[in-house]
Amino acid sequence: MSKLTDRRLIRRQLGFSYVLPEREIDVVAKGARKGASRLSGISEPLSSAVLTIAAGKRTSFVTQAQPLTSFRGLRTDFERLSCGLALVELYAAVLPVDEPFPEAYELLTRSLRHLGKHAKPVVALVWAEVQLLMISGFMPQFERCVATDQQIAEANPFISPRAGGYVCESAAVTYTDRFRTRAEVLYGLARLPEFDDPPAHMKFVDEALADLLPFWQNITETQLPANETVTSDIQKPA
């Protein structure tokens, strides 16, 4: 067996999937569910640790672990935790498995820290999702029509995940997945990449999060239950 030591971020407990600074792999942490196990703490979802992994022919095993952070801020309330799980779900669905991408790990770690301390977790989540769209190369075109390059002219424009962003009235008819949103939402989403950190406020942030979900579903071509739950929860009347 070969051994590898590096930083990991635990995505889920069952199956022990780890998001690495270089890539995502699946490993097994034997006995991690036992309370007295030295691996029990680091095997919790949304924990970061330095792990030593012994790679076998078919299965890799955790042999040593040094906790780094459990992102305690995410565990202070249900909304923050839900947002953190939703973000990690997107990373797992979008990033290529077992391929180097160290910048993504650093961005994910920074995004989770923002989610744990931002006064408005949904604002931090929308910012983090846009940053992931940028770094993964899937950022939609929100300010100009993808078909005609026209600037937004409607108060309630169409957007289409299949088209890749905003579509003007004349071009929208060909996209059956089109739906309307606010122009202010698209302006806000288009400007988020300019921010190195999440802004303190964002107009219509709940609508922005809901608008992003169909794009993620189109990109990943898979179910995103954590994101669907977060989006549904924020749309419920207080």
C-alpha positions as CSV (number, residue, x, y, z in Angstrom):
1,M,0.0,0.0,0.0
2,S,1.1,3.6,-0.7
3,K,0.5,6.3,1.8
4,L,-0.6,9.9,1.3
5,T,-0.8,12.7,3.9
6,D,-2.7,15.9,3.1
7,R,-5.6,18.2,4.1
8,R,-9.1,16.9,3.6
9,L,-12.6,18.3,4.0
10,I,-15.2,15.7,4.9
11,R,-18.2,15.9,2.6
12,R,-20.3,13.1,4.0
13,Q,-20.0,10.4,6.6
14,L,-21.5,7.3,5.0
15,G,-18.9,6.2,2.5
16,F,-16.4,8.7,3.9
17,S,-15.9,10.9,0.8
18,Y,-13.2,13.4,1.2
19,V,-12.7,16.7,-0.7
20,L,-8.9,17.2,-1.1
21,P,-6.9,20.3,-2.0
22,E,-6.1,18.4,-5.2
23,R,-9.0,16.2,-5.9
24,E,-12.0,14.3,-4.3
25,I,-11.6,10.6,-3.4
26,D,-13.6,8.1,-1.4
27,V,-11.9,6.4,1.6
28,V,-12.8,4.2,4.6
29,A,-12.2,5.2,8.2
30,K,-12.6,1.9,10.1
31,G,-14.3,2.3,13.5
32,A,-15.0,6.0,13.1
33,R,-18.6,5.6,14.3
34,K,-17.4,4.4,17.7
35,G,-17.4,7.2,20.3
36,A,-14.0,6.3,21.7
37,S,-12.4,6.2,18.2
38,R,-9.7,8.7,17.4
39,L,-11.4,9.1,14.0
40,S,-14.9,9.8,15.3
41,G,-14.5,13.6,15.4
42,I,-12.9,14.1,12.0
43,S,-15.4,11.8,10.2
44,E,-18.2,14.2,10.8
45,P,-19.4,16.1,7.7
46,L,-18.0,19.6,7.2
47,S,-14.8,18.9,9.2
48,S,-11.3,19.6,7.9
49,A,-8.3,17.5,8.9
50,V,-4.9,16.3,7.9
51,L,-5.2,12.6,7.2
52,T,-2.8,9.8,6.4
53,I,-4.3,7.5,3.8
54,A,-3.1,4.0,2.9
55,A,-4.1,3.4,-0.7
56,G,-5.0,-0.2,-1.6
57,K,-5.8,-1.7,-5.0
58,R,-9.6,-1.1,-4.5
59,T,-10.1,0.7,-1.2
60,S,-8.2,3.5,0.6
61,F,-8.1,3.6,4.4
62,V,-7.6,6.4,6.9
63,T,-4.7,5.4,9.2
64,Q,-4.0,8.7,11.1
65,A,-5.9,11.9,11.5
66,Q,-5.2,15.4,12.8
67,P,-8.2,17.7,13.1
68,L,-7.9,21.2,11.6
69,T,-11.4,22.7,12.0
70,S,-15.0,21.6,12.3
71,F,-16.3,25.0,11.2
72,R,-18.1,25.5,14.5
73,G,-19.8,28.6,13.1
74,L,-21.8,26.4,10.8
75,R,-23.2,24.4,13.7
76,T,-24.6,27.4,15.6
77,D,-28.0,27.2,13.8
78,F,-29.8,25.1,11.2
79,E,-29.7,27.7,8.4
80,R,-25.9,27.9,8.4
81,L,-25.5,24.2,8.6
82,S,-28.0,23.7,5.7
83,C,-26.2,26.3,3.6
84,G,-22.8,24.6,4.3
85,L,-24.1,21.2,3.3
86,A,-25.7,22.7,0.1
87,L,-22.4,24.3,-0.9
88,V,-20.4,21.1,-0.4
89,E,-23.0,19.2,-2.4
90,L,-22.4,21.5,-5.3
91,Y,-18.6,21.1,-5.1
92,A,-19.0,17.3,-5.1
93,A,-21.3,17.4,-8.1
94,V,-19.3,19.9,-10.2
95,L,-15.7,19.3,-9.6
96,P,-14.0,16.4,-11.5
97,V,-13.3,13.3,-9.3
98,D,-9.7,12.4,-8.7
99,E,-8.4,15.3,-10.8
100,P,-6.1,18.1,-9.4
101,F,-7.9,21.4,-8.4
102,P,-6.2,22.9,-5.3
103,E,-7.8,26.4,-5.9
104,A,-11.2,24.9,-5.4
105,Y,-10.4,23.4,-2.0
106,E,-9.1,26.8,-0.8
107,L,-12.2,28.6,-2.1
108,L,-14.4,26.0,-0.4
109,T,-12.7,26.4,2.9
110,R,-12.9,30.2,2.7
111,S,-16.6,30.0,1.7
112,L,-17.5,27.8,4.6
113,R,-15.8,30.2,7.0
114,H,-17.8,33.0,5.6
115,L,-21.0,31.0,6.0
116,G,-20.2,30.4,9.6
117,K,-19.8,34.1,10.5
118,H,-21.7,36.2,8.0
119,A,-24.7,38.1,9.4
120,K,-26.8,36.8,6.5
121,P,-25.8,33.3,5.6
122,V,-27.9,33.2,2.4
123,V,-25.9,36.2,1.0
124,A,-22.7,34.3,1.8
125,L,-24.1,31.2,0.1
126,V,-25.1,33.0,-3.1
127,W,-21.6,34.7,-3.2
128,A,-20.0,31.3,-2.7
129,E,-22.1,29.7,-5.5
130,V,-21.1,32.4,-7.9
131,Q,-17.5,32.0,-7.0
132,L,-17.8,28.3,-7.7
133,L,-19.4,29.0,-11.1
134,M,-16.5,31.3,-11.9
135,I,-13.7,28.9,-10.9
136,S,-15.4,25.9,-12.6
137,G,-16.0,27.8,-15.8
138,F,-19.8,27.6,-15.7
139,M,-20.7,31.2,-14.9
140,P,-23.9,32.2,-16.8
141,Q,-24.1,35.4,-18.7
142,F,-26.6,37.5,-16.7
143,E,-26.3,41.1,-18.0
144,R,-26.3,40.5,-21.8
145,C,-28.5,38.2,-23.9
146,V,-26.6,35.1,-24.8
147,A,-28.2,35.0,-28.2
148,T,-28.1,38.7,-29.3
149,D,-25.6,40.3,-26.9
150,Q,-28.2,42.9,-26.0
151,Q,-28.2,44.4,-22.5
152,I,-31.2,43.7,-20.3
153,A,-34.2,45.8,-21.4
154,E,-37.0,44.2,-19.4
155,A,-38.0,44.7,-15.8
156,N,-38.8,41.0,-15.6
157,P,-36.4,39.3,-18.1
158,F,-36.2,35.7,-19.1
159,I,-33.3,33.5,-18.1
160,S,-32.6,30.0,-19.4
161,P,-30.2,27.4,-17.9
162,R,-29.9,25.7,-21.3
163,A,-29.0,28.9,-23.0
164,G,-26.6,29.9,-20.3
165,G,-28.1,33.0,-18.9
166,Y,-30.3,36.0,-19.9
167,V,-32.3,35.7,-23.1
168,C,-34.2,38.7,-24.6
169,E,-37.8,38.5,-25.5
170,S,-37.2,37.8,-29.2
171,A,-34.8,35.0,-28.5
172,A,-36.5,33.4,-25.5
173,V,-39.2,31.6,-27.4
174,T,-36.7,28.9,-28.5
175,Y,-35.8,27.9,-25.0
176,T,-38.5,25.8,-23.3
177,D,-36.7,26.0,-19.9
178,R,-36.9,29.8,-19.8
179,F,-38.4,31.5,-16.7
180,R,-38.8,35.1,-15.6
181,T,-36.9,36.9,-12.9
182,R,-36.2,40.4,-11.8
183,A,-33.6,42.5,-13.6
184,E,-32.2,43.6,-10.2
185,V,-31.5,39.9,-9.4
186,L,-29.5,39.5,-12.6
187,Y,-27.5,42.7,-12.1
188,G,-26.7,41.6,-8.6
189,L,-25.5,38.1,-9.7
190,A,-23.4,39.6,-12.5
191,R,-21.6,41.9,-10.1
192,L,-20.8,39.3,-7.4
193,P,-17.6,38.1,-9.0
194,E,-16.1,41.6,-8.3
195,F,-16.3,40.9,-4.5
196,D,-13.4,39.1,-2.8
197,D,-15.7,38.5,0.2
198,P,-19.4,38.3,0.5
199,P,-21.1,41.7,0.5
200,A,-23.0,42.7,3.7
201,H,-26.3,42.9,1.9
202,M,-27.8,41.8,-1.5
203,K,-31.2,42.8,-2.8
204,F,-33.6,40.0,-3.5
205,V,-31.0,37.4,-2.4
206,D,-33.6,34.7,-1.8
207,E,-34.8,35.1,-5.4
208,A,-31.1,35.0,-6.6
209,L,-30.6,31.7,-4.8
210,A,-33.8,30.2,-6.3
211,D,-32.7,31.4,-9.8
212,L,-29.3,29.7,-9.5
213,L,-30.8,26.3,-8.6
214,P,-32.1,25.4,-12.2
215,F,-28.7,26.4,-13.5
216,W,-26.9,24.0,-11.1
217,Q,-29.4,21.3,-12.0
218,N,-28.6,21.8,-15.7
219,I,-24.9,21.8,-15.1
220,T,-24.7,18.8,-12.8
221,E,-27.5,16.8,-14.5
222,T,-28.2,15.2,-11.1
223,Q,-30.5,15.7,-8.1
224,L,-29.3,18.2,-5.5
225,P,-31.5,17.5,-2.4
226,A,-29.5,19.8,0.0
227,N,-29.8,22.7,-2.4
228,E,-33.5,22.0,-3.1
229,T,-34.2,22.0,0.6
230,V,-32.4,25.2,1.3
231,T,-34.1,27.0,-1.6
232,S,-37.5,25.7,-0.5
233,D,-36.9,26.7,3.2
234,I,-36.0,30.3,2.4
235,Q,-39.1,30.7,0.2
236,K,-41.4,29.7,3.0
237,P,-43.2,32.6,4.8
238,A,-41.6,33.5,8.0
